């Protein structure tokens, strides 16, 4: 059996705390009853409600309204109370027939709304409102409580919010566009530098860096045209990378064929860019080292989207790595970069390095909370 304890003056007492708690709650219940029975409390609660409301009987005569309703229509409540709502100048003539139908429904115990109407303010301005009725009974008198929503006010707020959102999206899109332009300038500078290089090995290293920068640039290029601000279609992104690699290493139809099996998937930039760079490194490596001249070959890129993870596979049917190569201690910058990128996305990599090569990478999907943490910094 669970016991009740309280801490008093450095010692723990038994169930006396239970009675103190019960007495404490009873005091608040009594205070609540005193407040609810106070006419002053009810007057403040009803009159200071920021939402306009008014009250009428089943014959359509106004009984009461609050300050917000007075402000909305521009009339003092003394000008309204005791008068038939259908005969006031609040409603245009064309809408009074609809109001009479609603009143008849209320008289038969049927609530209505939300219904859209127009109110004519005392100054002649027309405002669009939404009315919702509820039935109440006070001292055996049935009344109708009508809550009013200023549609125009809410629409203006929505328009302002939409305007701010669009402005923010335009700013982010311009930022992406500027990043893409800057990366394009970098790749152009690399092309100019490559044209003046005489050492083939140095030119090859520069080409590798050029491909890496270009893969990042293409991600931002896709992001500018993406329907979302933080995600891109990975299938389109990877195919644009592969198209660039094909034009670099096999500008004319040759012996090496690319086979691409990539599922359409919208992916966050934190995952898509590392995977795009992995594709760049592994496919470039296959083009340069996997095949002998004039030998037919195939490079396959496979991407699968599973419920909890992605799988990327890059494989070729070339010669494979020499037995002397220790992948874990390779001096190759490209392969070191692949390992680092896999770690960056918390992925796991399996590899086969003989009789052709195959790199299979499994990447867990980021949850929405993790994505929020990344984008909010």
N, C-alpha and C positions, 0 to 999 in steps of 0.2 A: 504494500500500500504506500502511495506517495505521501510524504509528509510536507507540511508547510513550514518554512523558516523565515525569520527576519533578522537583520543585523542591527543590534542596538548597543551603543556604548562599549564596543569592543567584545561583546559576547553574542553568541547565537542563541536566540530563544526559540521556543517551539511554535505552536500554531497561533500565538497572539498576533503575528503578522497577518494572518488570514483575516482576523476580525478587523484589524486596522484597515486593510485593503477594502473589505466589504463596507466599512463605515465611510471610507473615502469615496467609494463609488456612489453610495447612497446620498452623500452630500451633493455630488454633481448632478444626480438625478433630480434632487429637489430643486437645485438651482435651475436646471433645464425647464422644469415645470413652471417655476416662477417666471422665467423669461417668456415662455410660450403663452402664459396667461396675461402677460403685460400688454396693454393696448399700445404703449409707447414702442415696445419692441416690434409689434406687428405693423405699426404705422411706418417705422423706419424700414423694415424689411420690404414692405410692399411699395413704398414710395421711392426708395432709393435703388430699386431694381433697375439695372442699366438697360434691360430689355423692355420696350414699350408693351403695355397691356391695357385692356379696357374690359369692363364688365357690363353686360346688359341682361335684361329679363327676357322671357320668352315672347314678349310682345315687341321687342326691339328697342326698348327705352334704355338709355345709358344710365348705369347706377354709379360707376366709379371708373377712374383711370389713374395712372401714375404720372409722375413728373416727366418721365422719358417720353410718354405718349403726348403730353402737352408740347414738349420741345419738338417732337416730330411733326405735328400738324399745325403748330403755331397758335392754337387756341388755348384759353384758360379752361380748366375743368368746369368752372361755374357756367361757362358758355355751352357746355355739352351735357352735363348731368340733367336727367329728367326729360331729355328730348329724344325723339325717335331717330335712331341711327339712319334709317332709310330716308328720312326727310332732311337730314343735314346736308350741307353743301360739300361734305367731305368726299362723297362718291359722285362721279360723273353719272348723268342720267342713264347712259347706256349700260352701266354696271349695276344699277340698283335692282334690276330684275334677278340677276345672279345672286345678289346678297339676300333677296327675299327667299329664294330657293334654299339657301343655306340656313336661314332663320327657321323655315318650316322643318327642315331636317333636325335642327337642334330641339325644336318643340316636341318632336317625336322621339327624342332621346338618342339621336344620331350625331356623333361628333364629326367634324369635317376638317379638311385641310391636309397639307398646306395648299391654299388657293391663292393665285396671284390676282391682285387688284391694283387700281390706281387710287391714290388719295390726292385731293386738291387741298393744299395748304391754305392757310388764311391769306397769305400773300399772293396766292394764285399759282404758285409753283406746283407742278405735278410730280409726285414721287411714286415709284414702283414699290409695292410692298407685298409681303407674303403673309397670309393670315392662317392661323391654326386655332381651332376651337376645342374647348374641353368643358364638360358639364359639371357643375358643382351645386351643392344644396346647402343653404345657410338658413337655419331656423325654419325649416319646412318650405323655404322659397327656392325654387329651381332657377339657377342663373347660368349664364354662358360666359366663360372666361376666354378672351381672345388674346393670344400673344402675337405680336407684330414683328416681322423681320424686314428691315430696310434693305430691300434687294439691291438698290442702286449703290448704297454704301458698301455692301459686301462685294458687289461687282467691281467697284473702284479699287477696293483692297486687293481683290484677285488680279486685276489688271496691273496694279503697282507691283505686286509680287511677281507676276509673270514678266514684267518689264525688267525687274531686278535680276531675275533668273536668266533671261535672255542676254542681258548685259554681261553677267558673269560668264555665261557660256561663250559669248563672243570674245571676251578677254582671254579665257583659257584657250580657245581655238586659235587666237592670234599668237599666243605664247607658243603653242605647238608649231604653228606655221613658221615662227621665227627660229625655233630650234632646228626645224627641218632645213631652213635656208642656210643656217650657219653650218650644219653638217654637210650640206651640199657644197659650200665654199671650201670646206676642208677636203672633201673628195676631189674637187677641181684642182686644188693646190697639189694634191698628191699626184694627179695625172700629169701636171706640168713638171713636177719634180722627176717623175718616172721617165719622162721623155729625155731628160738630160743625164740619166744614169747609164754608165757603161758596164758596170759589173752586174752580170745576170743574177747572181745570188742576192745582191742587195736589192735589185729590181723586184725579185720574187718576194722578198720580205716586205717591201713596200706595198706590193700587190695584196699580200695577206692583210696588212693593216687597212688598206683601202677597202677590201671586202668586209672587214669587221665594222668599219664606220658606216659603210653603205647599208649593212643589214639593220643597224640602229636607225639610220635615216629613213629607211623604208617603213619602219614601224610607226614613226611619227607621220609619215606621208599617209599611211592607212588611217591613222587616228584622226587626222584632219577631216577625212570623209566618212568617218564612222558615225552611226546614229547615236553612239554612246560616247561619253567624255573620257572614260578610263579603260575601255576594252576595245579590242579589234578582232576582226575575223581572222583567226590564225591560219586557216586554209589559204585565204587570199594573200596574207603576209608571207607565208612560207613559199608559195608559188612564185611570188615576185622576187624573192631572194634566189630561188633556183633558176629563174629565167636569167637573172644577171650573171650567175655563175656559169650557166651554159654558154652565154655569149662571150664570157671571158676565156673559158678553157676549151670550148668547142664551137667557135663561131660558124664553122661550116658543118653540114651533116657528116658525121664520122662514124667511128666504130663503137663509141660509147653511148649507150642509151640511158636516159633518165626515166624511171618509172615511179610515179607519184601517187600515193594513196593516202590522202589527208582528208579527214572528216571536217565539215564545217563546224567551227566552235568559236564562240566569242570568249576571249581570254584577256585577263588583266595584263597590263604592261609589265608588271613585275615578274611575270612568268613568261610571257610571249617573247620579250627581247632576249633573255638568256637562251631560250630554246631556239630562237632564230639564229643566234650566234653559234650555237652548237651545230646546227645544220650547216652553217657556212663553213665551219672548221672541218667537219667530217667529210662533207661532199668535196670541198677543195682538195683535201688530202687524198681522197679516192681518185679524183681526176688526175692529180699529179703523179701519184706513186703506185696505184693499184694495178695498172695495166701496161703491158708491153706494147710498143708501137705496132700498129696494123693488126692488133688482136681484138676481136669483138668482146664487148663487155657490157655489163648492166649495173647501174647504181639504183637502188630502191630506197625510197623514203616513205615510211609508213607512220601514220599518226592515228591513234585511237583515243576516243573520249569515253571513259568509263565513269560511273556515278561518283566515285571517290578519288579518282586519279586519272592522269594522262599517261599514255605510253608513246614514246617516240623511238622509232627504229630506223637506223641508217646502215645499209649493208651493200656490199658489192661482191661480185664473183671473180675478183682479181686474184693476185698472187698471195695476198696476205702479208703480214709483217714477218721479217726475218726472225729466226729463232733467237738470235742474239739480242733482240730488242726487249728490254725490261720496261714494260708500260708504266709501272709505278715510279720508275726513276728516269723516264725518258727526258732528254734535253730539249725535245721539241716544244716550242712555245705554244703551238696550236693545241697539242694534246694536253699540256699542262692547263691551258685555258679551259678546255672541255671539262676537266676534272673540277676546276674551281667553279665553273658555271653550274655543274650538276649539284655541287654542295650548296651553292647560292640558293637554289630552289628546293633544297632539302630532298633531292632526288636520290635514287639508287641506280647504279649503272652495272650492266652485265656486258661482257665483251667476248668475242671469239676472233682470234687474230691469225688463224691459219686456214688455208683453203678458202680464201676470201675473208673478208672482215665483216663483223656484225656488232654494232653497238646498240644495245637496248636500254632505254632510260625510262624509269617509272617516276613520275612526279606527282606528289599528293596535291589535291586541290586545296586552295586557301578558303577557309570559312569566311562568312561575311564580316564577323568581328575582326578577324585578322586583316582583311582588306581595308576596313575602316581605319585600323591602327596605322597601316602603311600610308594611306592617302592623307590622313590627318597629321602624319609626321610624328 
